[in-house]
Amino acid sequence: MKLALHLLTLSLILISGVMAVSFRDLLSSVISLAALSLLLSLEFFLLQAPDVAIAEAAIAAALTTAIFVLTLNRTRRKEEEK
């Protein structure tokens, strides 16, 4: 059961990473990266490293995502210039 949960989490991490790279919309890519970070923190928790999981969730998933979203809101997109 534990191995299946690890494999499922790792598969979802891989899928969200591929989605983040393949999306053309930057906001969708940022959301995929946030999902990747949350899944990575879940994997750290499953590997019995709760301190690393909390740091990953707080810094990578929350803070970095907020910085990316704020940056995207303050810049103009190529579609808006036309």
C-alpha positions in Angstrom: 0.0 0.0 0.0 2.8 2.4 0.9 4.7 1.6 -2.3 1.6 2.3 -4.4 1.1 5.7 -2.7 4.7 6.6 -3.4 4.4 5.6 -7.0 1.1 7.5 -7.4 2.6 10.6 -5.9 5.8 10.4 -8.0 3.7 9.8 -11.2 1.6 12.9 -10.4 4.8 14.9 -9.8 6.1 13.8 -13.2 2.8 14.7 -14.9 2.5 18.1 -13.3 6.2 18.8 -14.3 5.5 17.9 -17.9 2.3 20.0 -17.9 4.2 23.0 -16.5 6.7 22.9 -19.3 4.1 22.2 -22.1 1.5 24.9 -21.3 1.8 28.0 -23.4 -0.1 30.1 -20.8 2.2 31.3 -18.1 -0.5 31.3 -15.4 -1.3 27.7 -16.1 2.4 26.8 -15.9 2.6 28.6 -12.5 -0.4 26.7 -11.2 1.2 23.4 -12.4 4.4 24.3 -10.6 2.4 25.0 -7.4 0.8 21.5 -7.7 4.2 20.0 -8.3 5.5 21.6 -5.1 2.5 20.5 -3.1 2.9 16.9 -4.4 6.7 17.1 -3.6 5.9 18.2 0.0 3.5 15.2 0.2 6.3 12.9 -1.0 8.7 14.3 1.6 6.0 13.7 4.3 5.6 10.1 3.1 9.4 9.7 3.3 9.1 10.7 7.0 10.7 14.1 6.6 8.0 16.4 8.0 10.3 19.4 8.5 11.4 19.3 4.8 7.7 18.9 3.8 6.7 22.0 5.7 9.5 24.0 4.3 8.7 22.9 0.8 5.0 23.7 1.2 5.6 27.1 2.7 8.4 28.3 0.5 8.0 26.6 -2.8 4.3 26.1 -3.0 3.1 29.2 -1.3 5.7 32.0 -1.5 7.1 31.2 -4.9 3.7 30.8 -6.4 2.6 34.1 -5.0 5.7 35.9 -6.4 5.1 34.3 -9.8 1.4 35.3 -9.9 2.2 38.9 -8.7 4.9 39.2 -11.4 2.5 37.9 -14.1 -0.1 40.5 -13.0 2.4 43.3 -13.2 3.7 42.5 -16.7 1.8 42.8 -20.0 1.2 39.7 -22.0 2.0 39.5 -25.7 -1.7 38.9 -26.5 -2.7 42.2 -24.9 -0.3 44.3 -27.1 -2.1 43.4 -30.3 
